[in-house]
């Protein structure tokens, strides 16, 4: 148990970032309150505050490791609850229509829906004796000292009938309210500058359904089938076995492309993917839900670390600081890394917003460069493409090609994609030699064009 830094900390938002922040704050504050507008206790289904909750989620390997560190026995508990797991490098991955050579990495993929994963984390956090969930409560704003230099509480309004606005005092307030964070507005109202924003518009859609397979043997033991979208194959998908013997399929489209939600249109879009594997699995499967759509317009990074003035007693993390293209699965893992950063700052006993925001900016740098660099590989995506991005994208294309021939490249790539190692691991001389030896182009494209229909795909495959 760390030494006590303050009496009360309040976390705004009870999603993954907020829960993980509360977990580490509980070590250093006598009381931690988590405030959220949704009902949280016992909820294992998607909720309004997490609009992407109905879609396939990825907890990257580094995120799983941090959850295991913060909640010992977390992975074994998930397995006992019926959540499938597998080795990240042994899933069925496709890039540019070609399958990567499977390779054991020792990294665990926890294949749960977002609501189920979140419920397991929430149960562990809420079991802490000094943590309280304040549910079904609107966050009205923050309170400050007269000079606006110190945030000292939160104004809330509970939704119970007859409730009135009230103030909760705090020694520290953490904004983990996600992409809709109102902190930029609050800062402006208090006389501070709004943070600069880096924005890369990708306009990606997820269209998802859950299924029950008549016979899981059709998967050949695979946990997941993932034809990942790329500029050459802009339609992608994530298909995973999940809890309770069910499977989830999320179809992705970029730059405005989107799978239809009607059953026939959804299946035709599945058929238009660059590989037939998922279509072959779901065409005779039993749908358990209607198709639902989630649209993500742009990755947004708020540069709090660049502000010259910021109120004391207030921190921002998670998607409120940076929201990534969800196709890369980085959000929950970055939130976990930021929680570890918060823990490190708490261990030093003094929380300074400037230092904390600088440190989480360093956490964000690598995944931001990876996801934004990947998005800038689409010619239609607006944004500067410095030499570093162009070289990186060209090399990653060779890595993908090499991984279809060399399982050691798959292993190295998955460790980087899982955020266990940095991209420099792919630049080691021995690995570069493998990549250059095996990274020849995959030949003429046999992939669907953006916005192509299934007839176009079949014709292209037959060509």
N, C-alpha and C positions, 0 to 999 in steps of 0.2 A: 504493500500500500504506500503510495507516494505521500509526501507531507501535504497538509492542507493549504491550498492557495487562497480559498475564499469560502464564504458561507453558502451562497447560492449561485448556481449557473442555470441559465435558461437557454434551451435549444429550440429554435423556431423551425418546425418541420420534423415529422416523425418517419421520414423515409430512410433509406439505407445510410446516407451521409449523416443525418441527424442522429440515428441510432448509434452509429459507430462513434460519433463525437461524444454522445452522452456516456457511452461505455468508458471512454478514457477520462472524461470529466469527473465521473463518479469516484475516481481514485484521488482526486484533489479538491473536491468541494463537498461540504457536508450534505448538500441537497442539490439534486439536478431535476429540473422540470423540463419535459418535452411537450411542446404545445403544437397541436395539429388540428386542422379544420375537419378532418375525416374521423370516422369511428375506427379505432385501431385494435382494441382488445378482442382477441379471438378471430380476427379477420384473416381469412386465407384465400380470398378472391380479390380480383382487381378492384381498385378504388379510384375515385375521381381524381384524387391528388397525384396519382401515378398513371397518366393516360396511356403510357406505353406498357402498362402492367399485363395486358392480355397477349403480349407478343413474346417470342422466344428471346430469352436473355442469356448473356454469357457472363459468368463470373470467371475472370481470368485466373490463371494459376497463382499469380502473386496475391490476388485478392483472397483466394481460398487459403493460402498460407497465413495471411494476416488474421482471417477469421478464426483459424485454428489456434493462433497465438492468443488472441483476445478472449476466445471462448474454448478452452481446452475440451477436446472430445466433440467439437462441432461436427466434423465430417462423419465420424462414426454414428453420431446421433441422426444425421441426415440419412445415412444408409439404413439405419434401423427404422426410420420413418417411411422407407420405401422409395427414397429418391435415388435414381440410378447414377452411377459414377463410372468413369473410365479414364484411360490415359489420353491426354490431350493430343498426342501425336499419332494415336491409333484410331482417331475418328476418320470418317470418309470425307476428306477435304478435296475440293476441286478449285483450281485457279485457271482461268482462261480455257475452261472446258476439259482440262486434263487433271487426272487424279494424282495427288502427291503420294509418294511411296510412304506407307505407314512406318512409323518408327517410335519405339517406346522412349518416353521422355522422363518418366517418373513424376510427371505433373498431373494432378488430379482435376478432372472436369466434373463439377457437381451439376447434374442436369435437372434442375428444378425450375418451375415457373417462378417469375419474380415475386408474386404474392406469397408463395410457399416459402421461398428462401427468406424473404423479409419477415415472415411470421416466426421463423425459427430464430432469427437474430433478435427480433422484438421480444420473444419469450425470454431469452437469456438476459437482455438488458432490463426488462421490466421486473425480473426476479431480483435485481440488485436492491438492497434495502433502502438505499437513499435516492432511488430514481422513481419519479412519478410521471405517469402519462396524463396529460390534460387534453382530452379528446373533444371532438365536436365543438371546437372553439375557434373563432375568427381572431386573427392577429391584426389589431387595428394600427399599431405603430410602436415605436420605441420612445422611451422617455430619457431625458438628459438633464444634466445640471444646467443652471441658468446661462452659463457661457457656452453651452453646447459642446464642451470639450470632453465630457464623460457620459457614456451611456450607462444609465443606472436602473433600467427596468423596461417593462413591456406593457403596453395597453392591450387588453384582450376583451372579448365579448363572447361569453359562453352562449350556446344556442338553446339552452334549456329555457322553457317559458318563464318569463318574469325576470330574466337575467338583465343586469345592467353592466355597462362598461366598468372594468376594474383595472387596477395597476398592480403588477407583480414586480417587486423590487428585486434587483439582481446585482451581483458583483461582476458578472460576465454574461453577455448575450451573444449567442452564435446563430448566424443566419444560415440555415440549411434548407431553405424553402424552395430550392430548385430554380429552373429557368425563369419562372415568374417572379423571382425575387424583386422586392420593392426597395431594396437598399439604395440603388442609384437615386430614386426619387427622395427617399428619406434624407440622404446626404445633401441633396440640393436644397431641400426645405430647411436644413440646419445651417446653411451657408457654406457648405463644402462643395468641391467640384465633383461631378459625376465621373466615374472611371472611364477611360478610353475603352473602346470595344474593338476587338478583332473579330471579323465576321466572314465566314466562307459559306456561300449559299450552295447547297447540294440538292435540296428539295427531294428528299428521299421519302418513300412510303413503305410501310409494313402492312400487309394484309394477311390476317392469320385465322386459322381454324385449328381445333383439336380433333383428334381421331382416336378410334380404337381399331387396331389391326386384327383381322381374322386369325392371323398366325404370325407371331413375331419372328418366326424363322426366316421370313422373307428379308429381314435385315441382315442375315448372316452374322448375327452377333454384334453388329455395329451399334454404337450408342447414338450416333448422329451422322447425317448426310448434309454436307454444306458446300454447294456450288456458290462460291463467293463472287459477288458482282465485281466487274472490272470494266475499264473502258472498252475492251474487246468483247466483253459479255456483260452488258449492263443490267441484265435481269439476273437476280440471284435469289437464294433461298437458304433458310436454316430449318432443318427437320431434325427433331430430337425426341427420343424417348424421355418421358417425364414421369412424375409420381403417379401412383394408382394405376399402373399399367396402361396409361394413355400416351399419346404422341402429340406433339405440337408442330405445326408447319407455319412459318412466316415467309411469305413471298415479298421480295424487295424490288422496288423500281426507283430509279433515280431521275433527276431532272424532269420531274412531272409525270413520269411513267408510273402506273399503278395497276395492280391486279384488280379485276372486278370482284365484287362481293357476292354476286349471284353464283350458285353452285356450278353451272356450266362454264361461266366465264372464268371462275377461279381455277377450275380444272384445266381449261384451255391455256391459261397463263402458266400453270405448272408444266404443261406439255411443251411450252415454248422455251423452257430453260435449256441451257446448253448441253445438259446431260439428261438422260431419261430416268435416272435412278429414283428420284422422288416420285415422279408420275407413276412409275411402275409399282411403287409401294402404296400410294394413296388412292389409285383409281378404283380399287375394290374395297377400300377401308370404310368403316362406319363413321360418318361425321358426328361429332358430339356437340358441336356449336356452330352457329352461323359465323360467317366471315366478318371480321371487323377491321377497320383501317385506322392506322396512326400515321400522321404526316409530320415530318421534321424538316423545317425549312432550311435552317442554317446552323452550323456550329458557331458558338459565340463564346469568346473569352473576354472577361472583364478584367482590366488591368489594374486591380487594386494596389498592386505593388509599386505602381508608378505615381500614386497620389502623394503629394508633399504634405498633406494634412489629412488626418483621419481620427475620429473620436476614440478615446481610450475605452476599454471595457467592451469592445465590439469586434467580432471576427466574422469573416465570410468564407464558406467552403462548399465543397460539392458542386452541383450544377449551378448554384447561385454564383459561383466564381467562374466556372467554365463548363459548358455543355458540349459534348462531343457528338459527332455523327454516330448514332447507336450501332451502326453496322460493324464497328470495330470492337464493340463490347467493352470499352474502357471505363465507363462511368463509375460503376460500383468499385472497381479496383483502385481507381484514382481516389475515390472517397476514402477507401481503406488506408491508402498511403497517406492521405492528408490527416486522418485520425492518428496515425503513428507520429506524424510530424507534430500534431497538437500535443500528444503525450510527451514528446521530447521537450517541448517548450514548457509544459507544466512541471516537468522534472526539475527545470532550472528555477522554478518558483516565481518568475516574473513573466507575465504575458504582455508582449508589446505587439500591437497590430501590425506595425510596419515590418518587423522582423518575421512574424508569422506569415504574412502575405507574400513576402519575398521568398520564404522557404517553400511554400506550397506552389509558388510560381515555378520553382525549379522542379518540383514534382510533376507539374503539368507540362513542362517544356517538351519532354521526349514523346509522350503520347499525343500531344497536340501536333508536333511535327510529323509524326507517323500518319495520323488520320487526315490532317489537312494536306499533307504531301500526296497521300493516296487520292484524295478528292480532286486535287489539281491535275491528276493524271487524265481526267476527263476534259477534253478541249473546251467543252461548253461552260465549264465552271469558271467564273470570273475570279481573278486574283493574280498577284505577281508570281512569277515563276523564276526565281533567281537560279543561278547555276547550281547551287547546292541541291535544290529541289529536283532539277532536271537530271542531275547525275544520280541522285538517290533513287528516283523512280526508274531510271534505266537499269540500275543495279538490282533493285528489288524484282523487276521483271525477269532478270536472269536467275535470281534466287528461286522464284516460283518455277521457272522452267527446269532448273537443276534439281529441285525437290521432286519432280516427277520421275527422276531417274536415280537419285541418290538419297537413301533414307537418312544419311547423316546430315544432309542439308535440311531435310524436313525437321529433324530433331533440333537443329540450331535455330531454324526459323520459328518453330513453335515456342521455344524458350524465350525468344525475343518478343513474339506476338503475345505471349502470356505475361510479359513484363517482369519475368524472373531475371532476364539479362537485358542489357542495353543493346542497341543496334550495333555497337562496336564489335560485338561477338561475331557478327557476320562479316567483319572486315579483317579478322585474323588471317595471317598468310595462308595457313593450311585450309581454312574455309574458303578463302577467295580462290584458291587453286581448284577446289572442288566445284565452286560456282562457275568459274570460267571454263572448266573442262566440260561441264554438263549443262551449261546454261544456254545452249543453242536455241534459237527460236523454235517453236513447236510446229512450224510449217504453216501452210495457208489456213486462214481462219475458217473454222466450220461452226461459227457462232452466230447467234441471232443479232440482227441490227437493232438499235434502240427503237422502241415502239413498233417492232415488227410483230406480225401476227403469227399464229401457229403454222399457217400455210407457208409463210416465208421461211420458217425454221426448217420445216420438212424438206423444202426445196433446196435450202442451203446444205442440209446434211447429205442430201442425195447427190449434190453436185460433185 
